[in-house]
Amino acid sequence: MPLMSLKEVLADADRRHYGVGAFNVLNIEMLNAIIRAAEEEQAPVILAFAEGHQKYIAMETIAPLMLKAAREATVPVVVHYDHGRQFENIIKIMHYGFTSVMFDGSTLPYEENVRRTQEVVRIARILGVSVEAELGHVGGAEGVPGGEDDPQACYTDVNQAADFVARTGVDALAVAIGTAHGVYRTRPKLDLERLAAIKNRVGIPLVLHGGSGLRDDDFRQAIARGINKINIFTDISLAATRRIIAMLGDKDIPGSAGVVPYQGSDLLEGDFIQNASLTGYQDLMLAVTAAVKEEVKGKIRLFGSNGKVAGPAPPHARQPGRWPSL
Ligand SMILES: [Zn+2]
């Protein structure tokens, strides 16, 4: 299936009132899991790579893999650059073929955010790439606890959002309405009235960052008020960690003397774990893929994007055996 731009995918989500998950990719296991989950749920999906994740894998390494997987998928896939702050990186990733970029000027003074976003939009338009920007600031960093205490966090102003969208022409706007990146220490409270007011004024699809850890009902309420893209990283990261802990907890692994094993059993999930015979890292890779896939499928159903792929699968549908079966 051809790659889709964010604008195309979110236009349908906006029209039919559902959310599309944007899941961060750090390696091939996560990439595999997200694509498989979307195909099984017949859902459009957004593969995201965050600028801040370059310490885990180089953009030059993961970008071609994401694009290849997206092109071979049987569902619409957007390949998105998340939290781009460096102009050079944003231009480079457009050149690689990403169909969507986020320019994050949320910590800049307002006029500077407008000016730099305009610059990115001008170039992206020429290339047919969609642009997401952020106004107000969602605190914290992906996967890191305590984002709700970030002193730089501030709510999106309704009038400023209307001015920003009119002047920049962005395709989607990330809003700050009480969420934070990473793991919550205290339960967040969403400002849903503010969200509805912003949507009413700007009209374009809105984006929720810091979604991991919210209650299911928070997502439903946010989607009902104009959120069409939801960024998820922490929840899939933790799903992978839980599965690894569960697998390793009762195994006597050579060389593991002195490493305290996990004692709990509440995280053991079904036959997959009970029947697994642990032989090495490759088993953890499969376990992580399965755990992330299940987490992503759950989010897809929660956001209502399951079954939203119109028409039959294209003739060049995925070959059996391209990915390990899970
Ligand atoms: Zn974010």
Residues whose N, C-alpha, C, O or C-beta is under 5 A from the ligand:
A	BS01	ZN	H209 G210 N231
